């Protein structure tokens, strides 16, 4: 499993930008919230395409047989 990476930028105006790489969906938001809670207030949030990536595909083949037959 890939470890998430953070790009954190604090501008001269004090605004914080956090870009989480290597995490999708709710996990991405959870990690961004963790950094935000440590550093300070959030003014806005922009979700990247990585947020909407469903992650690795899981394929299951199920063979159900009737035991009574």
C-alpha positions as CSV (number, residue, x, y, z in Angstrom):
1,X,0.0,0.0,0.0
2,X,1.3,3.4,-1.0
3,X,2.0,5.9,1.8
4,X,0.2,9.2,1.4
5,X,2.3,12.3,0.8
6,X,1.5,15.9,1.7
7,X,2.4,19.1,-0.2
8,X,1.9,21.9,2.4
9,X,2.3,25.5,1.4
10,X,1.9,28.5,3.7
11,X,1.7,31.7,1.8
12,X,3.0,35.1,2.9
13,X,-0.6,36.0,3.8
14,X,-0.7,33.0,6.1
15,X,-3.1,31.0,4.0
16,X,-2.5,27.2,4.1
17,X,-2.7,24.9,1.1
18,X,-2.7,21.2,1.6
19,X,-2.5,18.7,-1.3
20,X,-2.7,15.0,-0.3
21,X,-1.3,12.5,-2.7
22,X,-1.8,8.8,-2.6
23,X,-5.2,8.7,-0.8
24,X,-8.7,8.6,-2.3
25,X,-12.1,9.6,-1.2
26,X,-12.9,9.9,2.5
27,X,-9.3,8.9,3.5
28,X,-8.0,12.0,1.6
29,X,-10.4,14.3,3.5
30,X,-9.5,12.6,6.8
31,X,-5.8,13.3,6.3
32,X,-6.3,16.9,5.1
33,X,-8.5,17.5,8.1
34,X,-5.8,16.2,10.4
35,X,-3.3,18.6,9.1
36,X,-5.8,21.5,9.1
37,X,-6.6,20.8,12.8
38,X,-2.9,21.0,13.7
39,X,-2.1,24.0,11.6
40,X,-5.2,26.2,11.7
41,X,-8.4,27.4,10.0
42,X,-9.6,26.3,6.6
43,X,-11.1,29.0,4.3
44,X,-11.9,26.8,1.3
45,X,-11.5,23.3,0.0
46,X,-10.9,22.1,-3.6
47,X,-11.2,18.4,-4.4
48,X,-8.8,17.0,-7.0
49,X,-9.4,14.1,-9.4
50,X,-7.5,11.8,-7.0
51,X,-10.4,12.3,-4.5
52,X,-12.8,10.8,-7.0
53,X,-10.6,7.9,-7.9
54,X,-12.2,4.8,-6.6
55,X,-8.9,3.2,-5.9
56,X,-7.9,-0.3,-6.9
57,X,-10.5,-2.4,-8.5
58,X,-11.6,-5.5,-6.7
59,X,-13.1,-8.3,-8.8
60,X,-14.9,-11.2,-7.2
61,X,-16.1,-14.3,-9.1
62,X,-18.7,-16.2,-7.1
63,X,-20.0,-19.5,-8.2
64,X,-23.2,-20.4,-6.3
65,X,-24.5,-24.0,-6.8
66,X,-27.7,-25.4,-5.7
67,X,-27.0,-28.1,-3.1
68,X,-30.4,-29.7,-3.6
69,X,-29.9,-30.4,-7.2
